Amino acid sequence: MINPIILKDKISSNIQWAKFAGLASQWAVALTLLIFLGKFIDQKMNYFDPVFLWILPSLFIVFSLFKIVRDTQIKSKNK
C-alpha cells in the first residue's frame, strides 16, 4: 500500500514542476515580442541608440525572475 503522505508530496511536486515547465517557451515568445516592440519604438522616436530595445526585455527578465523567486519561496515556506 502506498503511503498517502508520500503520494501527496509527489503530486504537489509534480504540480509545481508543471507550473514552470512552459516557462522557457513563454520567455522566448515574450522576449521576441519585446525586442521587436523596442526596435519599433526606437525607430518611431528616431533614437540612434537602441534604448527601448534594451529596456523592455531587461525589465521583463528582472520582473519575471523576481516573480519566480517569490513564488518558489512561498511554496517552500508552506511545506
C-alpha positions in Angstrom: 0.0 0.0 0.0 1.3 3.5 -0.9 1.8 5.9 1.9 -0.7 8.8 1.4 1.8 11.4 2.7 4.4 10.4 0.1 1.8 10.4 -2.6 0.6 13.9 -1.6 4.2 15.2 -1.7 4.8 13.6 -5.2 1.6 15.2 -6.5 2.4 18.6 -5.2 5.9 18.5 -6.6 4.5 17.4 -10.0 2.1 20.3 -9.9 5.0 22.8 -9.2 7.1 21.2 -11.9 4.2 21.6 -14.4 3.7 25.2 -13.5 7.3 26.1 -14.5 7.6 23.6 -17.4 6.4 26.0 -20.1 8.5 28.9 -18.8 11.2 28.7 -21.5 8.7 28.9 -24.3 6.9 31.8 -22.6 10.2 33.6 -22.2 11.2 33.0 -25.8 7.9 34.4 -27.1 7.8 37.4 -24.7 11.4 38.4 -25.3 11.0 38.1 -29.1 7.9 40.4 -29.0 9.5 42.9 -26.6 12.7 43.0 -28.8 10.6 43.8 -31.9 8.4 46.3 -29.9 11.5 48.0 -28.6 13.0 48.3 -32.0 9.8 49.7 -33.4 9.5 52.3 -30.6 13.2 53.3 -31.2 12.6 53.8 -34.9 9.4 55.8 -34.4 11.0 58.1 -31.8 14.2 58.4 -34.1 16.6 57.3 -31.4 20.1 56.5 -32.7 20.8 54.3 -29.7 18.7 51.2 -29.1 17.2 52.5 -25.8 13.9 50.6 -25.7 15.4 47.6 -27.4 17.4 47.1 -24.2 14.9 48.5 -21.6 11.8 46.4 -22.4 13.4 42.9 -22.4 15.6 43.8 -19.4 12.6 44.8 -17.4 10.8 41.7 -18.4 13.7 39.5 -17.2 14.1 41.3 -13.9 10.4 41.2 -13.0 9.8 37.6 -14.1 12.8 36.4 -12.1 11.5 38.3 -9.1 8.1 36.6 -9.5 9.8 33.1 -9.9 11.8 33.7 -6.7 8.8 34.9 -4.8 6.6 32.0 -5.9 9.2 29.4 -5.0 9.8 30.9 -1.6 6.1 30.9 -0.9 5.9 27.2 -1.9 8.9 26.2 0.2 7.5 28.0 3.3 4.3 26.1 3.1 6.0 22.7 3.3 
